[in-house]
C-alpha cells in the first residue's frame, strides 16, 4: 500500500513553501505566464580543474607544472590540442561543441573565479557557494532563494525558481517558494474508466502536502496542474538537437522544455558531478575529458534547442573550487582555490576571457600551489542578476559583500 509519505518522496515534484501561497495568486499566475528572462546555474560538484578547461597554454609555467596532463598548445586546428580562443587561452578539445558560440559572441569564460574562503573541503565550499556567504556556516537560506525574496513579483508563477534535482538544493533553501522536479516524465494523472482516479489522487496529494507543508496542499496541486502546459513526456527538442545521455542532459532538456513552455522560470538550477580527479585526470583524453564532453555537449544542445529564446537566457557554470596548479604523483590534481566559469547566452559579452589573469609563476600562486582568485563568484553572479534579471538591490542576495557595478567582471552586455 502506498503511503502519503512515500508518495511525496517518489512523486517526482516537490514544492517548498514555508509560507502559504494564496490560491488566487496561483490562478492568476497560471493565466499570465509569458516570457521571462532566465538564469540557469550549472553547478559542477567535485571541483572542476579550470586550468585544463580553459587552458592558459601561453603562460610559461603551465606546461612546466603539468608535464603529464597539460593540454598541448593549439597546432593547426588539431583536435588533440587546445582550441585557440585569443592567442593565450584555449578550450579543452572536448568542449569543441561550444566553439561556435564563442565565435558568434554568446559564450564567454571567466578565469580565476571562485569563493574567497580558503577551505578545501568539498562540503564546506559547496555550502558557502550555495549560501552565498563564504566563511559563514550559520546562514540558513541560499542566495537563489534570497534573490526570489529580494525581487518579489506578484505576477510570478509557482515555477519562478526551479531545480532539476531530486531534492531542493542548498541554493534554493529559504522562505520563498521553489520547485524541485526530479523528472517531468514522472508527473501526471491517469483517470480510470470511472473517472475517480484524478479526484482520489488530488485528495491524497492535498492531504499529504498539507501535512508536510502546513496548509499548502491545494495551492501545490494547482501548481502541478499549471505545469501540465509543458506537456511532460511529449517534448521534442528542436530538429537535429541531441542531448547527451544521462541525468545532466536530461536536466538541461527539461529546463529548455520549461522555458519554451513559458511557465515563468526565472532561476533554474542544474548539477553535474564527477569533477574530483585526484588520479588519472588525463589531458586531452581521460576522466576530465569525458566530463567536459558531457558538459560541452549538453550546453551546446541546450543553446541550439532554445534557438532565438537564448536571447532571454544566461547560463553560468560554478564549481566549489579549482585544482592545484601542479599535477600530483598520480597524474591528477588535488584540491585548489580559484577555477573557471563559463557564461552562455544572448546577453553575454562572448568571445572573450574575462577576469584578471594572475599567472602561474611561483610568486603568483595562492599559498604556493593554487591559481589565485581575482574574481569573487558573487560579483559574477551579481552582474548576471543585476544586468540580465534586473535585480536592483543585491545587498540582500549577498549580505556582507559589497557587490556592485565597480566589481562586475563585465560579462553581460549593457
N, C-alpha and C positions, 0 to 999 in steps of 0.2 A: 504493500500500500504506500502510495506516495504521500509523504507528509508535506505540510506547508513549508517547513524549514528546508527540506530537500528541494522542493520546487523553486524556492527563491534562489538557492545556490546553483541549480542546474538550468534555470530558465533562459540563460544567455543574455540577460539585461538586468542592470541594477541602477535604479535612480536614487541618488543620495540627496536627501532633503532634510536638513537639520531643523528647518522651519517649514511651515505649511506653504504649499504653492496654491494660491487661490484658483479655484476651478474656473472662474471667469477668465483669469489670465491665460490659462492653458488653452481655453477655447478660442479666445481672441488671437493668441499666438498662432494657433492652427490655421486661422484664416489669413494671417498676414504673411508669415514665412518670408519668401523672397530672397534675392541675392544679398549676400553679406561678404564683407572682407573676412578672410580666414587665415589663421596662423596654425600651421601644423608643426608640432615639435616631435622630432625623431630622436629618442634617447638611446644612445649606443652604450648599453650596460656592459661593464667589464674593463673600461678604459682603453679607448682606441689609440693606436700608435699614429699620431698625427704626422710624424716625420716621414713615414712611409706611405701616407695617404696623399698629402700634398707635399711632394718631395723637394727639399731645398738643394737640388743637385749642384748648384753653383756655389754653395757655401763650401769653402775649402776644407772644413772639418767634417763634413757629412760622411763621405766615403771612408775617411780615416777612422771614425768612431764605429763604423759598421762594416767591417771588412767582408763579412759573410752574407749579410742581409740587406745591404744598401741596394736600392733600385738604380740601375745604371742611368747615366745622363742620356737625354734624347739623342738618337742616331738615325737620321734619315727616315723617320716615320716608322721605325721598327716597333712591333708590339711587345718586344722583350725589353723595352726601356721605358723610362718615364715619358709621358706625353707632354710636350713642351706647352707651357702656358704663357710665360712672359720673358723668357730668356734667363730666368733664375729659378723659378719653381716649375714643377711638372706634376701632372696627375699620375697616380699609380695606373698602369695599363689596364688593370681590372675595372677601372672606372671609365673606360672608353665610351660607354653609352651616354655619359654626361657631357662629353666634349662638345657636341653640337650646341648644347645650351650655354656653354661657356662662350663659344664663338658668336652666338646670337645675342649675348649680353644678358641672359637671365640666370646665370649661375655665377656665384662668387665664392671665394674662400676667405676665411678669417684665420690667420695664423697667430700662434702664441696666445690663445684664448683659453679661459677656464676660470676656476674658482681660486681666489687668493688664499684660501685656507691651506695650510701645508700638509694636511693629513694625507696619508697614502692608504687609508682604509677604504675599501670599496663601499662598505655600509655607510660610514660617516660622510664620505664625499658625495655619494648619491643623495643622502638625506639633506645635506647642505645645499646641493644644487637644486633639488626639487622644492625645498622650503624657501629658497631664495635668500637665506640668511646664513652665509658661511660662518662657521665657528660657533653658531648658536644652536644648541640642541633642544632648547626649551620652546622653540617655535611650534605652535600647534597646527597651523594651516600651511598650504602650499602657495607658491607665487601665482599659479594659474587660477586658483580659487580666489585669491585676493584681487586679481585682475578683473574677474567677473563681478566682485563686490565693488571695486573702485569705479567701474563704468556701468552702473546699473541701467538696464534698458527695459522699460515697461512693455515694449513690443517684442521682447526676446521669446524665442520658443524654448521648450524644455531641453532642446538639444544644442543650446548655445555652447556648452562645454561637454566634449565627448572624448572618452578614452577607449581605444580599441584594445582593451585588455580584460582579462577575466575579473579583476577587481579594480577598484578605483586607485590610481597611483597616488603617491605622496603629493605630487604637484597639484592635484585637484582636491586635497583634503581641506575641509572648511565648511562654513555655513551656506555658501552659495550652491544651489542645485547643480549637479553634474551627473553625467550618464556614463556608465561603463558597459560597453557592448562587447561581449566575447565573440559573437558571430551573428551577423544579421540573418543567416540562413536558419538559425535555430529558433527564430522568432516567428510566431504565427498561431492562428487558432483554426482548428478544423471542426466543423459542425457535423453532428450525427444526423441521421435522417429525421430524427425527431426535433432537431433544432435546439437541443438543450445543452450541447457541449459548450458553446460560447458563453452562455449565461452562467453555467457551472464554473467554467474557467474564470470568468470575471469575478464571480462571488468568492472563489477560493483565493484568487490573487489579491483582491481587495482586502480580504480579512488578513491574509499573511503579511502583506506590506504594511497594513495599518498597525499590526502587532509589532513589526520590526521598526517602522519609521514613525510611530506615534501619531497616526492620523492622516497620512498622505496617500492612503490606498487608492481612493477614487481618482485623485489627480494623477497618480502614477499610471493607472490603467488608461486614462485619457492620453497621457504622453505616449504610451505604447501604441494606441490607436492612431495617433498623429504620425508615428514612424511608418505606418503602412504605406504612405505615399511614396516611400523609397522602393516599394515592391521587392522586399527581400527574396532572394532566390531566383529572381528573374533578370538580374542586371547583366548586361553585356558590355564590356569595355569598348572603346572606340575601335573601329576596324584596324586590324594589324597590331593592336596592343596586346602584349602578353606579359603578365606579371610573373615574377619568379615564384616557383612553388614554395610553399611554407607559410608560416604564420606572418612573417613580415610582409610578403607580397599580398597575402590575403587582407591584412590590416589596411595597407595603402589602397587596395582596390575598394574596400568598403568606405574609406574616407572619401574617395573620389565619388562613389555612389551617393553618399550623403550630401556632398557639396552640390553635385549636379541635380539632386532631388530638391534642392532649395528648402531643406528643413531647418535652416537657420544656424548652421555650425559656424562658430566664431573662433573657438580654440579647440584643437584636436591634439591628442597625444597618442603616439605610436612608439613601441620599443622594440629593439632588436639586440640580442645578447651575443656572447661568444667572442669578445674582444680581448680577453685576458691571456695574452700569448707569452708566457714565461719561457717556453721551449718550442723550438721548431717553428718559429713565426714565419720564416721564409722572406724572400724578397719579391721578385716578380711572380714566383709561384709559391704556394704554401698556404698555411692556415689563414693568414691575413688576406691574401689574395682571394681566397674563397669567400670570406666575409664581405670584402669590398665588392666582389662581383655581384653578390646578392643586394648590397646596398645600392650600387650604381644602377643595376638593372631595375630595381624597384622604384627608385626615384625617377628614372627616365620614363618608365611605363606610366607612372602617376602623372607626370607632366604632359606626356602625349595624350593620355586618356582625358585629361581636363581640357585640352585644346585651348580655346580662347578664354576659358574660365581660369586659366593660370594667371591671368591679369589680376584676379581678385585674391590670389592665394600666395602666401610666402611659407616655404618650408625651411626650417632651420634644424641642423643636427647638433646635438650636445652630447658630451661624454664626461664622466665624473673627473677624470684627469688623464694626462697623457702617459707616455712611457719614457724610460731612461734614454738619453741620447746615445749612450754606448750600448751595444749589444752585450748580452751576458755570455757565460761559458756554454750555454745550451742553445745558442743561436736563436735566442729570444730576447725579450726586453722586460724589465721589471717596472714596478710602479713609479711613475714620474710626477710631473707637475702640469705644465701647460700642454695643450693639444691643438687641434684644428677644428673649425666648424665650417659647414657648408651652408649656403643660403641659396634657395632656388625659388624663382617666382617672377611675375611680371613687373613687380615694383622694385626688384633687386638691381642694384648697380653692378651688373655682372661683368665678366671678362677681366676681373681684377682680383688680386690677392690683397685683402685689406689687413690693417693692423701693422704695428711696428715690429719688424723682424729683429730680434735681439742678437741673433747669431749663435753659432755653436762653438765658438772659441772657449778655451779653458776658463778665461776670466769672465765670460758671459753666461756660463751655465749656472742655473739655480742650484745652490748647495753643491756645486762642483759636479753635478750629474744629470740635471734635467734642463729641458727647454724652459727658459724664464718666461713668466707671464707678463704680457704687455696690454692685454685687453680683458677686462673683467667680463664674465659672461652676462652679468646683469646690465652692462652698458650695451652689449649687442642685442639682448632680448628687449631691453628698454627702448632702443631705437625702433625695433620692429613693432612693438606695441604702440609706440607713440606715432610714428610716421605712416604705419600701414593700417592699424586698427583705429587710430585716433584717440588713444587713451591720453587724456590731458594731464593727469596728475599721477606720476609714477612713484611718489613717496610712499603711499600705502602698499604698493605692489612690492617694493624692495625697501622695507623700513631700515633706516640707519645708513643707507648708501646714497651718496649724492649724485644719483644718475640724472643726466640732463644732456642737452644738445652738445655742450662743450666736451662731453666724454663719449659721444656716439662715434663708432668707427666709420660711419659714412656708407653703410651697406645699402640703405634704402634711398631710392630716388626722391628728390624734394617734391 
